[in-house]
Amino acid sequence: MVTVERDPVASTIIGAAIEVHRCLGPGLLESAYQACLRYELLEHGLSFETQVPVPVFFKENRVDCGFRLDFLVEGEFIVEIKSVERLMPIHAAQVLTYLRLTGVRQALLINFNEVTLKKGLRSYLGAQQTRSR
């Protein structure tokens, strides 16, 4: 039998997102959810950065392409916020690319434009050995 351990930081992030969604509901702009999630993460005592630049290295040259993480929580979780009709494969590709470029261990993709947040929540694990820095 395989045992799955719950990560307390991931659980806290998800709980904070659920609280934001419970209070605001679907239908707002991404920026509103981002501002409220920032408040909730502070309330839970998590350390985080917002709009973290993600550099791309091409032939050993750093190229600033303007990629930014919505949140980097506790230095180990990318949180990417969306407010779209439905999550598309391009959203997953974006998060997987961020994981590969940063070497961060886990990412949460959260679409707040769902009736229940559970439908808009995806979790991804990164391969730490493929770090591009």
SULURBEL-V417270 format. One record per backbone hydrogen bond with DSSP energy under -1.0 kcal/mol. NH is the residue of the N-H (numbers start at 0). CO is the residue of the C=O. E is the energy in kcal/mol with one decimal. If there is no record, write none. Layout:
BEGIN
{{NH | CO | E} {NH | CO | E}}
END
This chain:
BEGIN
{{10 | 6 | -2.4} {11 | 7 | -1.9} {12 | 8 | -2.5} {13 | 9 | -2.7} {14 | 10 | -2.4} {15 | 11 | -2.4} {16 | 12 | -2.4} {17 | 13 | -2.5} {18 | 14 | -2.0} {19 | 15 | -2.1} {20 | 16 | -2.6} {21 | 17 | -2.8} {22 | 18 | -2.1} {23 | 19 | -2.6} {24 | 20 | -2.5} {32 | 28 | -1.3} {33 | 29 | -2.5} {34 | 30 | -2.2} {35 | 31 | -2.1} {36 | 32 | -2.7} {37 | 33 | -2.1} {38 | 34 | -1.6} {39 | 35 | -2.3} {40 | 36 | -2.8} {41 | 37 | -2.0} {42 | 38 | -2.2} {43 | 39 | -1.6} {44 | 41 | -1.6} {45 | 40 | -2.3} {48 | 71 | -1.8} {50 | 69 | -1.2} {51 | 68 | -1.3} {53 | 66 | -2.5} {55 | 62 | -2.0} {57 | 60 | -2.9} {60 | 57 | -1.5} {62 | 55 | -3.8} {68 | 51 | -2.8} {70 | 78 | -1.2} {71 | 48 | -2.2} {72 | 76 | -3.0} {73 | 46 | -3.5} {75 | 72 | -2.2} {76 | 72 | -1.6} {77 | 105 | -2.4} {78 | 70 | -2.2} {79 | 107 | -2.9} {81 | 109 | -2.8} {90 | 87 | -1.2} {91 | 87 | -1.3} {92 | 88 | -2.5} {93 | 89 | -2.1} {94 | 90 | -2.0} {95 | 91 | -2.8} {96 | 92 | -2.3} {97 | 93 | -2.3} {98 | 94 | -2.3} {99 | 95 | -2.2} {100 | 96 | -2.8} {101 | 97 | -2.1} {102 | 98 | -2.4} {105 | 75 | -1.0} {106 | 123 | -2.8} {107 | 77 | -3.0} {108 | 121 | -2.9} {109 | 79 | -2.8} {110 | 119 | -2.9} {111 | 81 | -2.7} {118 | 115 | -1.2} {119 | 116 | -1.4} {120 | 117 | -1.1} {121 | 108 | -2.4} {123 | 106 | -2.8} {125 | 104 | -2.4} {129 | 126 | -2.3}}
END
